Amino acid sequence: MNENEITKSEFNEIMNVQYLPSIKDIDIDLSKAEKYPITNVSALGVAFQPLVSAMQNITGTNIGKSGLYWVNTSGKEMFKSTGGFIGSLKTDAGLVGGGQARLNPFQCDPVMLLASIALMNIEKKLGQIQELQQNIIDYLKTQEKAKILGNINVLNDVLENYKFNWDNEKYKTNKHILVQDIRKDSEQSLLLCRNQIERQLVKKDLFHIDEKIRLIVKNLQEEFRGYQQALYLYSFSAFLEIMLLENFDSQYLISVANKMKEYTGNYQELYTSCYNQIEGFSNDSIQSFLTKGLAEVSKSAGGLIAKIPRMNKRSLDKKLMSVGEKLDKIKDDKVQKTVDALETSISEFSSPFIENIETLNIIFNKPKEILFDSENIYLLT
């Protein structure tokens, strides 16, 4: 028995299949079910053609031994026996003598069915993944562009061609080596970017000039973009590693997803710290200090003039106070503009892969019902 057969055996043991005597009168709510068009299964490659044929023509021939069958009871009820059912049917009175159920071979490999659903779920995310890639490419520095583009192309190639080689052990082994190297490199980049960002936050001077603050913000923007690129490559490669290893153990899937969430959370913590510190730098800059001082002087002068006899009806006090308020607003707008330069979203760089991993966990490890008609496969969880 080879490794692939062992995997299939384990999956078959996981499958908890129940046969219903008759489902023609059962009202099934499919509004919350995940729907996968059968035509999309055909697009996954020739390896999945037998699955399409089985769904389009559920009858077939078999040697009559152990396997998957669909049961036709002609509307009658089967007898229960040791936790399951036997082929004998009950009469209308519930007695022996109702005849025998007809068992028709179900020509469908459960592992192939689960694999097709997993792959179609990945296909759903392709548009979102490709959009993220373009955003990353737009911000790449010249010196790092070749390497990152090369890594993205490798991951895209694996994602596109896995569906044609999901049962090819040699392909999966060779590609796993490449994907694993990308995951290791991107994780190192994550740690390096975090270290560089934290170093920017350590420096604390009594006063800052606006030009220096702009330089700090520019450096932080580059490091945050580097973090985004590294998080994307890490999440992408870690997800593909699961598919290539075919390790769908629940604890393993949860561990990989949690690691992605941890790196995403680290970014959000760093961003919050930077936002607060840059806001503090801007408030404490010499220009902001002078603007704030002029604003206070203008408002104070306006208030004093308003108290001088025979002058409180003039507009000079109002003009000075208005100037003070405008200077205050200029300072506040400058601070806001500075900190807004750091604003970005991080979850989008990992969420497509986290969602796919969580879906894999549902498909392979949670109780489920899989239904299909002539057009769609329905996954009920």
Secondary structure, 3 states (H helix, E strand, C coil): CCHHHHHHHHHHHHCCCCCCCCCCCCCCCCCCCEEEEHHHHHCCCHHHHHHHHHHHCCCCCCCCCCCCEEEECCCCCEEEECCEEEEEEECCCCCEEEEECEEEECCCCHHHHHHHHHHHHHHHHHHHHHHHHHHHHHCCCHHHHHHHHHHHHHHHHHHHHHHHHCCCHHHHHHHHHHHHHHHHHHHHHHHHHHHHHHHHHHCCCCCECHHHHHHHHHHHHHHHHHHHHHHHHHHHHHHHHHHHHCCCCHHHHHHHHHHHHHHHHHHHHHHHHHHHHHHHHHHHEHHHHHHHHHHHHHHHHHHHHHHCCCCCCCCHHHHHHHHHHHHHHHHHHHHHHHHHCCCCCCHHHCHHHHHHHHHHHHHHHCCCEEEECCCEEEEEC
